[in-house]
Amino acid sequence: AHTEARASAPIDVVDSHMHFHDAKCQKISWLSGKEKELKLEAGSFAREWSEDDLRKEIEATCAGRYNVKRGIFVEVAVDPSTHVSEAKMALKKAQDADSFIEGVVAAIPVPEGGAAVRGFLDKLRVNGELPKALKGGRIVLFGAEKDVMLSQKYTSGLEELQKHGLLWEWCGTPDYLPGVLRATKRFPKVSFVLNHLGLNGGVGVLSKGMDDWKVMMTQLAAECPNLFVKMGAIEEWSVDNPSEYLRHGLKTFGTHRCLAEANWFVSAGKYPRSFDRLHAVLEQANASDDEVRDVFQRNAEKVYCLEKKID
């Protein structure tokens, strides 16, 4: 009976992973020539993406199914020279009642150490205070050493982050998960969020593929109660059976630690695809309406300490 009721009313969503690109504030110089040629292609980093673009796609693809009016902006791996301007752009949007953005995950330079973190945060202060919309930071792990998060500088950066009550997000290929486990356990009072089920690029980098990934995810869930996981961005997983991975993530972390994410603009043209897969897996698991609401809305409100609620 609850399945029919859920199908008849849109699911309220706090999208935990949104990207926008404004060339005036964000410079991306790492794009290859091929990627620049594909600048009109959906999901390309080589073109600008606005909230109006997202709003139009949501209206076209989610009507009657998902009520998406709130989200978390996550840094877009722009050049370090525009990390501060990117953060200020997102924080300014968060002040607009018509914006999707209620929380910002900025490119805080944690890998560079505590002094770098302090310097970055000082540039964001208004009247001496950090903006309430600033929730935490992320620097993608791609290209870094697999144990970079265990270095003295990285540890110092996380210590400084902890002093300010900010969270940290992990984003990398599955072979970074052992280091993520050790670093997360070092800071039990910090909230951590694992992006994209730890599946960027797929499990081909692991000797036993999915089996190794399952072992690591089970260990992370059991040993890191301060770790939450985003369930989406399947366009970046390079796997044939994304639902099987979603089922394992749900089984190990439970509905109280899983967050729905669309990963737009990378998922442009297919905005609700991850939502649809995740919702189907929840229904197959006989999740209650409350559990579905936790995954799609309330867990994000809790993790990111959002003040405004959907009526």
Backbone bond lengths (Angstrom), bond angles and torsions (degrees), N, CA, C in turn:
res aa  C-N    CA-C-N  psi(-1)  N-CA   C-N-CA  omega(-1)  CA-C   N-CA-C  phi
1 A - - - 1.455 - - 1.523 110.90 -
2 H 1.373 116.38 -40.33 1.462 117.18 -177.49 1.522 112.00 -67.77
3 T 1.360 117.43 -25.11 1.463 120.26 178.58 1.521 110.34 -65.59
4 E 1.336 116.83 -42.99 1.454 120.37 179.59 1.527 110.73 -64.26
5 A 1.335 116.55 -41.77 1.456 120.31 -179.81 1.522 110.90 -63.62
6 R 1.354 116.48 -38.59 1.444 120.08 -178.55 1.525 110.51 -68.16
7 A 1.351 116.39 -37.28 1.446 120.77 -178.28 1.524 111.40 -68.52
8 S 1.317 117.91 -24.05 1.460 121.59 -175.45 1.519 112.66 -85.62
9 A 1.313 117.62 -13.44 1.467 121.02 -178.61 1.528 109.49 -128.74
10 P 1.330 117.33 138.80 1.467 119.64 178.73 1.524 111.52 -61.36
11 I 1.315 115.78 146.12 1.463 121.54 176.45 1.525 108.65 -84.90
12 D 1.330 116.85 125.66 1.462 120.66 175.49 1.524 109.21 -69.99
13 V 1.324 116.40 131.43 1.465 121.69 -173.71 1.524 111.13 -126.49
14 V 1.330 115.70 133.63 1.462 121.41 160.85 1.524 105.12 -106.14
15 D 1.320 116.41 104.26 1.459 121.15 -178.10 1.533 108.26 -72.83
16 S 1.328 116.02 113.50 1.464 121.04 -172.05 1.524 114.25 -80.28
17 H 1.355 117.17 2.43 1.464 117.69 -174.96 1.520 110.28 -153.25
18 M 1.345 115.53 92.89 1.461 122.15 177.76 1.520 109.71 -120.09
19 H 1.335 116.10 141.95 1.455 121.88 173.14 1.526 109.27 -120.97
20 F 1.336 115.77 146.16 1.452 121.79 170.09 1.522 107.78 -134.86
21 H 1.329 116.24 155.11 1.465 119.55 -178.35 1.517 109.69 -133.76
22 D 1.328 115.74 116.40 1.451 124.11 176.57 1.526 106.80 -122.70
23 A 1.318 116.46 110.27 1.465 120.89 -173.25 1.529 112.99 -61.46
24 K 1.334 117.41 -20.51 1.472 119.76 178.56 1.524 111.07 -70.07
25 C 1.336 117.02 -24.99 1.466 121.37 -175.29 1.522 113.18 -116.61
26 Q 1.315 117.30 -16.69 1.464 121.35 -172.97 1.528 109.93 -130.49
27 K 1.315 116.38 120.21 1.459 121.53 177.76 1.522 108.94 -107.90
28 I 1.333 116.28 129.49 1.469 121.83 179.28 1.522 107.72 -124.15
29 S 1.324 116.56 102.44 1.467 120.38 -175.74 1.524 113.01 -103.76
30 W 1.353 117.50 -2.17 1.460 119.03 -175.55 1.526 113.05 -85.58
31 L 1.340 117.77 -2.12 1.456 120.38 -178.17 1.527 111.26 -64.91
32 S 1.320 115.89 140.07 1.458 120.55 176.40 1.527 109.37 -77.89
33 G 1.323 116.37 167.26 1.460 120.06 177.94 1.511 112.21 -58.65
34 K 1.317 117.20 -39.02 1.461 121.52 -179.74 1.524 110.01 -63.44
35 E 1.349 116.19 -43.41 1.460 119.78 -178.75 1.525 110.84 -65.03
36 K 1.330 117.28 -34.91 1.454 120.28 178.51 1.520 110.84 -67.44
37 E 1.341 116.82 -35.64 1.459 120.60 178.30 1.522 112.07 -65.96
38 L 1.332 116.87 -26.42 1.458 121.95 -177.26 1.524 111.92 -95.63
39 K 1.332 116.67 28.51 1.459 119.87 -171.64 1.523 114.26 -63.25
40 L 1.314 118.18 -19.23 1.461 120.16 178.32 1.524 111.87 -90.81
41 E 1.318 115.90 -6.56 1.458 119.90 -177.59 1.522 111.10 -73.69
42 A 1.331 116.06 144.10 1.466 120.60 178.85 1.522 109.96 -56.59
43 G 1.320 115.84 133.97 1.455 121.00 176.69 1.508 115.22 86.51
44 S 1.331 118.19 -3.23 1.452 120.35 -176.21 1.523 111.80 -70.29
45 F 1.333 115.99 139.60 1.456 121.97 175.11 1.529 111.09 -79.12
46 A 1.334 117.61 -8.25 1.457 121.67 -173.62 1.520 113.26 -88.62
47 R 1.316 118.17 3.98 1.469 120.65 176.38 1.527 108.88 -129.91
48 E 1.311 116.05 167.22 1.456 120.10 179.38 1.532 110.29 -83.93
49 W 1.336 114.46 149.58 1.464 121.15 178.30 1.521 107.92 -135.13
50 S 1.330 116.26 122.96 1.455 120.88 -175.29 1.520 111.53 -110.31
51 E 1.334 115.62 170.02 1.457 119.93 174.79 1.527 110.95 -64.84
52 D 1.314 117.45 -31.43 1.470 119.70 176.35 1.521 110.98 -64.26
53 D 1.334 116.74 -39.14 1.466 119.94 175.94 1.524 110.80 -59.23
54 L 1.318 115.64 -45.12 1.465 120.00 -179.88 1.523 110.60 -66.52
55 R 1.307 116.61 -43.27 1.468 120.27 -178.42 1.532 110.70 -58.76
56 K 1.328 116.96 -42.93 1.463 120.92 179.14 1.525 111.19 -63.50
57 E 1.344 116.70 -40.58 1.463 119.21 -179.38 1.520 111.26 -68.55
58 I 1.325 117.24 -39.98 1.465 120.13 177.98 1.525 110.54 -62.91
59 E 1.332 116.65 -43.17 1.466 119.80 179.15 1.523 111.22 -62.25
60 A 1.336 116.59 -34.77 1.462 120.88 -177.23 1.524 113.35 -79.97
61 T 1.333 117.35 -26.66 1.472 119.24 -170.80 1.518 115.14 -116.92
62 C 1.336 117.85 -15.84 1.469 119.46 -171.52 1.525 114.19 -115.95
63 A 1.315 117.88 -3.95 1.463 121.27 -175.16 1.525 111.35 -54.66
64 G 1.339 115.26 127.84 1.456 120.84 178.92 1.512 114.89 80.12
65 R 1.327 117.26 -4.75 1.472 120.54 -177.46 1.524 112.44 -119.57
66 Y 1.339 116.16 -49.87 1.461 120.51 -178.21 1.529 108.99 -130.16
67 N 1.319 116.10 131.05 1.455 122.59 177.02 1.522 107.77 -100.44
68 V 1.328 116.43 94.80 1.468 121.91 -174.49 1.519 109.36 -108.60
69 K 1.312 116.42 105.85 1.455 121.63 178.07 1.523 112.33 -128.52
70 R 1.336 116.94 -2.88 1.460 121.26 -173.51 1.528 109.09 -137.43
71 G 1.318 115.76 147.67 1.452 117.82 179.85 1.517 113.07 -164.77
72 I 1.325 114.04 173.90 1.458 123.02 178.28 1.524 108.42 -113.33
73 F 1.337 116.33 123.17 1.453 120.37 174.08 1.522 108.88 -79.50
74 V 1.324 115.97 130.87 1.467 121.81 177.84 1.527 108.34 -118.87
75 E 1.324 115.99 134.07 1.471 121.67 -177.93 1.519 111.02 -49.86
76 V 1.347 115.62 154.36 1.461 120.72 -167.99 1.530 112.69 -112.13
77 A 1.322 118.13 24.26 1.475 121.88 179.68 1.528 111.10 57.54
78 V 1.338 115.81 42.93 1.461 120.38 178.06 1.525 109.89 -79.81
79 D 1.318 115.88 173.57 1.460 120.08 178.88 1.532 109.65 -61.94
80 P 1.327 117.90 141.96 1.469 120.78 179.44 1.527 113.70 -52.71
81 S 1.328 117.04 -29.82 1.459 120.06 -179.46 1.525 112.46 -64.59
82 T 1.335 117.39 -17.65 1.466 120.63 179.80 1.536 112.35 -117.18
83 H 1.322 117.52 16.23 1.470 120.03 176.75 1.528 111.78 -61.00
84 V 1.325 116.53 -44.44 1.467 120.16 -178.19 1.525 110.59 -69.36
85 S 1.332 117.43 -45.48 1.470 119.50 -179.21 1.526 111.21 -64.94
86 E 1.326 117.84 -34.13 1.462 120.88 175.47 1.523 110.42 -63.05
87 A 1.322 116.08 -46.62 1.465 120.23 -179.63 1.525 110.79 -62.41
88 K 1.330 117.14 -43.50 1.460 120.03 179.83 1.525 111.17 -63.99
89 M 1.328 117.34 -38.29 1.460 121.46 176.98 1.519 110.90 -59.79
90 A 1.339 117.08 -47.49 1.462 120.90 -178.73 1.528 111.73 -67.78
91 L 1.332 116.11 -40.04 1.464 119.91 179.76 1.524 111.30 -66.08
92 K 1.321 116.91 -34.48 1.472 120.56 176.20 1.525 110.33 -65.80
93 K 1.332 116.61 -42.25 1.465 120.10 177.87 1.530 110.72 -61.25
94 A 1.318 116.28 -37.25 1.470 120.41 -178.09 1.520 112.27 -63.17
95 Q 1.323 117.31 -20.25 1.463 121.24 177.99 1.520 112.22 -80.36
96 D 1.325 117.25 -13.16 1.460 122.72 -177.81 1.529 109.17 -88.32
97 A 1.313 116.95 122.23 1.470 121.10 -177.99 1.521 112.29 -62.18
98 D 1.340 117.85 -21.73 1.463 121.14 -179.15 1.527 112.79 -89.63
99 S 1.322 116.71 -4.44 1.468 120.22 -178.52 1.525 110.94 -80.86
100 F 1.334 115.60 150.58 1.457 120.38 171.55 1.528 111.19 -66.36
101 I 1.322 116.47 -32.23 1.461 121.84 -166.18 1.527 112.13 -73.67
102 E 1.329 115.15 122.54 1.462 121.71 173.28 1.513 111.94 -117.62
103 G 1.310 116.40 -14.18 1.458 121.10 177.89 1.512 109.82 -146.12
104 V 1.338 115.77 151.67 1.463 121.28 -177.34 1.522 110.06 -127.37
105 V 1.327 115.74 128.81 1.456 123.12 171.35 1.521 106.15 -108.15
106 A 1.314 115.78 104.39 1.464 122.02 -171.57 1.525 111.59 -94.15
107 A 1.325 114.76 167.95 1.470 120.75 178.49 1.525 109.41 -83.20
108 I 1.321 115.83 66.45 1.466 121.48 179.46 1.534 108.32 -72.96
109 P 1.326 118.90 128.30 1.472 121.27 -171.72 1.533 114.10 -77.45
110 V 1.295 117.14 56.46 1.463 122.02 178.13 1.530 112.85 -54.31
111 P 1.352 119.30 -42.26 1.473 118.65 -179.25 1.525 113.94 -60.72
112 E 1.344 117.13 -18.00 1.464 120.59 -177.71 1.527 112.91 -91.90
113 G 1.346 117.12 -2.10 1.453 119.65 174.96 1.516 115.37 105.06
114 G 1.320 115.15 171.74 1.449 121.88 -174.72 1.515 114.66 -61.34
115 A 1.337 117.16 -41.17 1.471 120.10 -178.95 1.529 110.45 -63.27
116 A 1.328 116.64 -39.69 1.467 120.72 179.24 1.526 110.63 -65.72
117 V 1.322 116.35 -38.80 1.466 120.64 177.96 1.530 110.09 -63.71
118 R 1.323 116.93 -46.03 1.474 120.45 179.26 1.529 111.01 -59.88
119 G 1.318 115.87 -44.06 1.455 119.88 -179.32 1.518 112.22 -62.75
120 F 1.320 116.50 -41.08 1.468 121.26 179.05 1.524 110.36 -64.65
121 L 1.321 116.15 -48.85 1.463 120.11 -177.78 1.526 111.65 -63.02
122 D 1.324 116.64 -36.64 1.464 120.02 179.18 1.528 111.52 -60.00
123 K 1.326 117.17 -32.81 1.467 121.24 180.00 1.527 112.45 -72.63
124 L 1.333 116.25 -14.78 1.464 120.00 -179.77 1.524 112.63 -99.29
125 R 1.315 116.73 -8.35 1.469 120.07 -175.38 1.527 111.77 -67.07
126 V 1.321 114.61 144.09 1.466 121.97 174.33 1.521 106.97 -122.76
127 N 1.324 115.45 118.33 1.470 120.55 -175.25 1.528 111.49 54.20
128 G 1.319 114.81 37.68 1.462 121.16 176.74 1.510 115.44 84.42
129 E 1.329 117.46 -5.84 1.467 121.03 -176.24 1.521 110.95 -113.07
130 L 1.345 115.84 145.92 1.455 119.97 173.15 1.528 109.45 -73.82
131 P 1.324 118.39 141.48 1.463 120.56 177.91 1.527 111.04 -60.80
132 K 1.326 116.05 139.18 1.464 119.99 -179.66 1.524 112.39 -61.48
133 A 1.324 116.55 -27.80 1.467 119.97 -178.27 1.524 112.99 -72.61
134 L 1.338 117.45 -14.64 1.460 119.88 177.06 1.527 108.50 -76.08
135 K 1.318 116.42 114.91 1.461 120.88 -175.11 1.527 113.80 -106.44
136 G 1.324 117.39 -24.23 1.456 118.69 -178.19 1.509 111.29 172.59
137 G 1.340 114.74 -162.31 1.451 119.52 -175.47 1.507 113.89 -141.47
138 R 1.340 113.89 168.20 1.464 121.36 177.01 1.514 108.43 -158.27
139 I 1.316 115.68 137.30 1.461 123.61 165.74 1.524 105.29 -130.62
140 V 1.323 117.81 120.17 1.465 119.88 -175.96 1.530 110.05 -61.99
141 L 1.318 115.02 149.00 1.456 121.23 -174.62 1.528 113.55 -88.14
142 F 1.300 118.08 -12.68 1.467 121.34 -175.03 1.518 112.44 -51.30
143 G 1.343 116.30 127.89 1.454 121.71 177.77 1.510 114.45 88.86
144 A 1.334 117.57 -13.38 1.464 120.88 179.32 1.525 110.44 -84.35
145 E 1.331 116.61 163.46 1.454 120.73 174.87 1.531 109.26 -61.12
146 K 1.308 116.60 149.18 1.464 120.16 -174.95 1.526 113.16 -66.24
147 D 1.332 117.31 -20.29 1.459 120.43 178.49 1.523 111.89 -111.40
148 V 1.330 117.06 22.76 1.466 120.47 -176.61 1.528 111.72 -57.67
149 M 1.337 116.81 -33.49 1.471 120.75 -175.93 1.528 112.63 -72.74
150 L 1.331 116.37 -5.03 1.468 121.15 178.43 1.528 111.99 -101.74
151 S 1.330 117.29 -0.64 1.464 120.76 -177.87 1.524 110.69 -70.35
152 Q 1.321 115.81 162.09 1.463 121.49 -179.86 1.531 110.65 -62.11
153 K 1.331 117.23 -42.00 1.464 120.36 -179.48 1.531 111.17 -64.36
154 Y 1.316 116.32 -46.72 1.462 120.64 -178.92 1.530 109.98 -61.28
155 T 1.322 115.65 -42.84 1.465 120.45 178.73 1.522 110.62 -61.61
156 S 1.326 116.62 -41.91 1.460 121.00 177.52 1.529 110.71 -62.32
157 G 1.324 116.62 -38.85 1.454 120.95 178.24 1.517 112.36 -64.47
158 L 1.328 116.06 -41.49 1.464 120.05 178.03 1.528 111.48 -68.40
159 E 1.318 116.44 -34.84 1.472 120.10 176.31 1.521 110.16 -61.41
160 E 1.319 116.84 -42.71 1.471 120.88 179.60 1.531 110.56 -67.54
161 L 1.309 116.13 -39.15 1.462 120.55 177.80 1.527 110.03 -60.19
162 Q 1.331 115.69 -42.12 1.465 121.17 -179.70 1.526 111.23 -61.19
163 K 1.327 116.65 -38.13 1.467 120.39 -179.67 1.526 112.12 -60.50
164 H 1.328 116.84 -27.05 1.453 121.62 -177.00 1.533 112.21 -100.13
165 G 1.334 116.82 5.05 1.452 120.15 177.67 1.515 114.56 67.01
166 L 1.339 116.00 28.82 1.456 120.69 -178.68 1.520 110.62 -100.87
167 L 1.324 117.08 152.69 1.460 121.74 179.05 1.520 110.38 -93.87
168 W 1.338 115.22 171.17 1.464 121.17 179.25 1.527 109.39 -133.96
169 E 1.335 115.28 141.06 1.463 120.67 -179.52 1.522 110.66 -114.19
170 W 1.329 115.01 138.06 1.460 122.10 178.03 1.527 109.12 -101.69
171 C 1.330 116.40 133.42 1.467 120.39 177.61 1.521 108.82 -144.23
172 G 1.325 115.96 114.30 1.453 119.95 -179.97 1.512 111.38 -173.36
173 T 1.306 116.14 -179.90 1.458 121.75 176.90 1.536 109.47 -71.91
174 P 1.339 117.76 161.40 1.473 120.28 -174.41 1.527 115.07 -60.21
175 D 1.329 117.81 -21.31 1.474 118.68 -179.47 1.528 112.70 -74.28
176 Y 1.332 117.79 -3.45 1.460 120.69 173.15 1.534 111.59 -87.64
177 L 1.317 118.31 -10.06 1.459 120.75 -172.33 1.533 114.32 -61.61
178 P 1.329 120.58 -37.10 1.476 118.12 176.65 1.529 112.31 -59.13
179 G 1.320 117.59 -41.58 1.459 120.37 177.59 1.520 111.66 -68.72
180 V 1.334 116.64 -37.45 1.467 121.11 176.79 1.528 110.16 -59.91
181 L 1.313 116.61 -41.55 1.464 121.36 178.63 1.529 110.72 -59.22
182 R 1.321 117.16 -50.95 1.461 120.87 -176.51 1.530 111.62 -65.08
183 A 1.340 116.83 -41.89 1.462 119.71 -178.45 1.521 111.70 -69.01
184 T 1.317 116.68 -39.21 1.467 120.62 -179.65 1.523 110.83 -65.04
185 K 1.320 116.55 -38.64 1.468 120.29 179.96 1.529 111.81 -67.28
186 R 1.327 117.68 -24.69 1.466 120.93 179.80 1.530 112.21 -69.67
187 F 1.334 116.58 -21.16 1.461 120.67 -174.23 1.529 110.72 -127.82
188 P 1.318 117.34 69.98 1.479 120.61 -175.82 1.527 114.02 -64.59
189 K 1.344 117.21 -16.93 1.470 119.55 -179.31 1.529 112.53 -93.34
190 V 1.333 116.95 -3.26 1.464 121.51 177.32 1.522 108.86 -97.95
191 S 1.329 117.17 138.24 1.457 120.63 172.79 1.526 108.57 -84.13
192 F 1.315 115.90 130.52 1.456 122.13 177.09 1.525 109.00 -117.83
193 V 1.332 115.70 149.88 1.462 121.14 178.47 1.520 108.18 -130.53
194 L 1.324 116.68 123.31 1.458 122.13 177.27 1.523 108.57 -90.05
195 N 1.329 116.20 118.98 1.457 120.42 -179.65 1.521 112.05 -75.98
196 H 1.312 116.31 142.23 1.461 123.91 166.65 1.537 114.21 56.80
197 L 1.338 115.38 34.00 1.474 121.02 -179.83 1.534 112.24 57.39
198 G 1.342 116.12 21.52 1.461 119.60 -179.62 1.514 113.86 66.69
199 L 1.347 117.18 25.74 1.465 120.96 -169.18 1.519 114.92 -113.77
200 N 1.319 118.96 15.05 1.465 118.73 177.86 1.521 111.04 -52.65
201 G 1.311 116.61 125.28 1.457 120.57 176.99 1.515 115.04 81.27
202 G 1.334 117.86 -3.20 1.458 120.57 177.26 1.508 114.47 85.00
203 V 1.329 115.64 -179.79 1.463 121.62 -173.37 1.530 113.52 -96.82
204 G 1.324 116.40 9.64 1.467 119.78 -178.62 1.512 113.90 -63.77
205 V 1.343 117.18 -19.58 1.468 120.74 -179.94 1.525 111.48 -78.88
206 L 1.321 118.12 -8.44 1.458 122.11 -179.45 1.522 110.09 -99.33
207 S 1.327 116.75 143.46 1.468 120.22 -174.48 1.522 112.19 -61.90
208 K 1.328 116.99 -36.87 1.464 120.70 179.78 1.518 112.56 -112.58
209 G 1.320 115.35 20.70 1.449 120.77 173.23 1.516 114.60 54.80
210 M 1.315 116.28 -127.12 1.461 122.00 -174.35 1.527 112.03 -59.85
211 D 1.333 116.63 -34.79 1.468 119.16 -179.90 1.520 111.32 -60.59
212 D 1.338 116.87 -44.14 1.469 120.66 177.96 1.520 110.67 -63.77
213 W 1.329 116.36 -42.06 1.466 120.86 179.86 1.527 110.32 -61.33
214 K 1.322 117.18 -43.62 1.468 120.89 -179.99 1.526 111.38 -60.54
215 V 1.323 116.26 -43.11 1.466 120.40 179.44 1.515 110.33 -61.09
216 M 1.344 116.50 -45.25 1.461 120.20 -178.58 1.527 111.16 -65.50
217 M 1.315 117.70 -42.14 1.461 120.59 -178.81 1.528 111.03 -66.35
218 T 1.313 116.17 -38.19 1.464 120.10 177.28 1.524 110.42 -63.26
219 Q 1.325 116.14 -41.92 1.465 121.22 179.33 1.527 111.19 -67.00
220 L 1.320 116.73 -43.28 1.462 120.66 178.71 1.526 111.07 -60.00
221 A 1.316 116.41 -45.38 1.464 120.39 -178.55 1.523 111.25 -64.27
222 A 1.328 116.68 -38.88 1.456 120.77 -176.21 1.523 112.91 -76.64
223 E 1.332 117.50 -36.42 1.456 121.39 -171.79 1.531 114.03 -100.06
224 C 1.334 117.39 -9.94 1.468 120.73 -176.91 1.527 110.67 -127.70
225 P 1.332 117.58 78.54 1.466 119.56 179.80 1.522 113.15 -65.22
226 N 1.320 117.16 -13.94 1.469 122.22 178.14 1.523 112.63 -90.54
227 L 1.336 117.82 9.13 1.461 122.73 -178.54 1.526 110.40 -106.92
228 F 1.327 115.86 127.88 1.460 122.89 174.75 1.529 108.09 -110.99
229 V 1.321 116.78 162.69 1.458 119.07 -175.38 1.520 110.62 -134.58
230 K 1.338 114.98 134.60 1.462 120.77 175.98 1.528 109.20 -88.20
231 M 1.326 113.81 131.38 1.471 120.93 -173.61 1.528 109.22 -106.90
232 G 1.317 116.42 82.84 1.451 118.63 179.88 1.505 112.07 179.55
233 A 1.342 115.51 -159.48 1.467 122.90 -176.27 1.515 111.37 62.01
234 I 1.343 115.63 38.38 1.471 118.68 -176.23 1.518 112.27 -64.00
235 E 1.338 117.26 -17.80 1.463 120.08 176.65 1.522 111.92 -66.77
236 E 1.344 117.65 -11.49 1.460 121.42 -179.78 1.527 112.97 -106.28
237 W 1.331 117.53 2.85 1.459 119.74 -172.64 1.534 114.31 -86.50
238 S 1.311 117.13 -26.94 1.477 121.05 -177.92 1.528 111.80 57.07
239 V 1.334 116.39 43.24 1.470 121.28 177.53 1.520 108.98 -126.50
240 D 1.327 115.59 154.50 1.464 120.89 -177.58 1.522 112.92 -88.04
241 N 1.328 117.21 -16.59 1.464 121.26 -172.72 1.527 111.54 -130.39
242 P 1.347 118.29 61.60 1.468 119.93 -174.76 1.524 114.01 -57.21
243 S 1.314 117.99 -30.74 1.468 119.77 -178.55 1.520 111.78 -62.91
244 E 1.338 116.45 -32.84 1.470 119.71 179.43 1.521 110.59 -66.01
245 Y 1.320 116.66 -36.85 1.463 120.82 177.79 1.522 110.27 -70.62
246 L 1.323 116.73 -41.07 1.466 120.15 177.55 1.524 110.69 -61.18
247 R 1.334 116.42 -40.43 1.476 119.90 179.75 1.517 110.80 -62.64
248 H 1.328 117.23 -40.46 1.467 119.02 -179.69 1.529 110.34 -69.40
249 G 1.327 116.97 -40.33 1.460 119.52 177.14 1.515 111.58 -60.26
250 L 1.312 116.41 -42.99 1.462 121.24 179.60 1.523 110.95 -66.66
251 K 1.316 116.28 -40.92 1.473 120.97 -179.41 1.528 111.26 -64.50
252 T 1.317 117.71 -41.01 1.469 120.61 -173.70 1.530 112.21 -83.46
253 F 1.334 117.41 -40.58 1.468 120.04 -176.38 1.521 113.04 -93.77
254 G 1.322 117.18 -20.87 1.463 119.67 179.28 1.515 112.19 77.24
255 T 1.314 116.61 162.07 1.465 120.27 -177.44 1.525 112.61 -68.71
256 H 1.329 117.90 -13.45 1.470 119.93 -179.08 1.528 113.10 -85.69
257 R 1.361 117.49 -5.49 1.468 119.05 -179.61 1.528 112.55 -129.83
258 C 1.326 117.70 12.62 1.464 122.00 179.16 1.527 110.18 -107.76
259 L 1.333 116.71 139.24 1.454 122.44 -178.60 1.526 109.95 -123.91
260 A 1.323 116.08 135.52 1.462 120.64 174.92 1.525 110.09 -74.28
261 E 1.319 115.55 140.33 1.475 120.63 177.53 1.525 108.60 -145.98
262 A 1.334 116.09 145.88 1.465 120.64 177.34 1.529 112.47 -105.27
263 N 1.332 117.17 -23.34 1.462 121.75 178.90 1.525 112.12 62.92
264 W 1.320 117.78 33.08 1.459 120.49 174.86 1.528 108.28 -74.69
265 F 1.281 121.44 139.36 1.427 131.71 19.73 1.528 114.01 -94.81
266 V 1.315 117.28 -4.52 1.465 119.78 178.50 1.524 109.75 -58.85
267 S 1.321 116.26 -30.93 1.473 121.42 179.85 1.519 112.41 -95.49
268 A 1.339 117.34 16.14 1.464 120.80 -176.75 1.525 110.94 -54.06
269 G 1.334 114.76 137.86 1.457 121.24 -176.65 1.511 112.68 92.00
270 K 1.339 116.03 -17.22 1.467 121.62 -179.39 1.525 109.70 -139.03
271 Y 1.335 115.88 40.96 1.461 120.30 -171.22 1.528 114.97 -47.93
272 P 1.345 119.97 -51.30 1.474 118.62 -173.62 1.526 115.26 -86.74
273 R 1.329 118.21 8.47 1.466 119.46 -173.86 1.525 112.54 -57.72
274 S 1.347 117.19 -47.75 1.468 119.20 179.32 1.523 110.84 -65.60
275 F 1.339 117.31 -37.76 1.467 120.50 176.78 1.527 110.63 -59.07
276 D 1.331 116.08 -45.04 1.472 120.08 -177.86 1.524 111.02 -62.22
277 R 1.310 116.41 -45.39 1.475 120.61 179.41 1.527 110.53 -62.58
278 L 1.318 115.99 -45.38 1.462 121.10 -178.44 1.524 110.64 -65.03
279 H 1.312 117.07 -43.13 1.466 120.49 179.42 1.524 111.07 -62.43
280 A 1.337 116.14 -41.03 1.468 119.99 178.62 1.524 110.93 -62.68
281 V 1.329 117.11 -41.64 1.468 120.77 179.40 1.528 110.30 -65.29
282 L 1.314 117.45 -39.39 1.465 120.72 177.33 1.526 111.12 -63.80
283 E 1.307 116.92 -41.13 1.462 119.81 178.76 1.529 110.62 -65.86
284 Q 1.331 116.99 -40.50 1.466 120.86 178.26 1.520 110.92 -62.77
285 A 1.330 116.58 -28.67 1.465 121.44 179.29 1.528 111.79 -87.93
286 N 1.337 115.68 5.38 1.471 121.11 -179.28 1.534 111.99 58.66
287 A 1.331 115.74 38.27 1.455 119.85 177.70 1.522 110.30 -65.15
288 S 1.318 116.41 142.34 1.457 121.46 178.32 1.523 110.03 -76.28
289 D 1.326 116.30 168.27 1.458 120.16 175.98 1.528 110.85 -58.84
290 D 1.327 117.11 -39.16 1.461 121.01 178.69 1.529 111.33 -63.23
291 E 1.318 116.91 -41.26 1.464 120.53 -179.91 1.521 111.07 -67.04
292 V 1.338 116.56 -39.12 1.463 119.96 176.79 1.529 109.77 -63.13
293 R 1.317 116.66 -42.39 1.453 120.80 179.19 1.525 111.06 -64.67
294 D 1.330 117.47 -36.41 1.466 120.40 176.06 1.524 110.30 -58.13
295 V 1.328 116.73 -49.95 1.463 121.72 -174.72 1.525 111.61 -67.52
296 F 1.314 116.95 -40.56 1.464 120.22 -174.89 1.523 113.77 -88.84
297 Q 1.323 118.37 -19.13 1.454 118.70 -175.25 1.528 114.15 -139.41
298 R 1.326 117.54 -59.81 1.463 120.33 -165.89 1.521 114.07 -70.22
299 N 1.323 118.30 -32.03 1.470 118.80 178.67 1.527 110.89 -64.94
300 A 1.323 116.59 -39.57 1.467 119.76 177.18 1.527 110.48 -65.64
301 E 1.330 116.66 -40.47 1.466 119.23 176.91 1.524 110.75 -59.54
302 K 1.317 116.44 -38.58 1.466 121.30 -178.64 1.534 111.06 -73.08
303 V 1.325 116.82 -50.18 1.463 120.67 -175.73 1.526 111.27 -63.04
304 Y 1.330 116.19 -42.19 1.463 120.47 -175.49 1.534 113.26 -97.03
305 C 1.345 116.35 6.47 1.467 120.93 175.82 1.527 111.36 51.79
306 L 1.309 116.09 52.22 1.459 121.10 -179.74 1.504 110.51 -79.79
307 E 1.305 116.18 138.92 1.457 120.75 -176.64 1.523 112.83 -92.14
308 K 1.317 116.25 -40.11 1.458 120.23 -175.87 1.518 110.41 -80.83
309 K 1.308 118.65 134.10 1.451 123.70 -179.33 1.526 110.05 -115.65
310 I 1.333 114.91 154.04 1.463 119.54 174.36 1.511 108.32 -75.72
311 D 1.338 117.19 134.56 1.471 120.94 179.30 1.527 111.00 -66.25
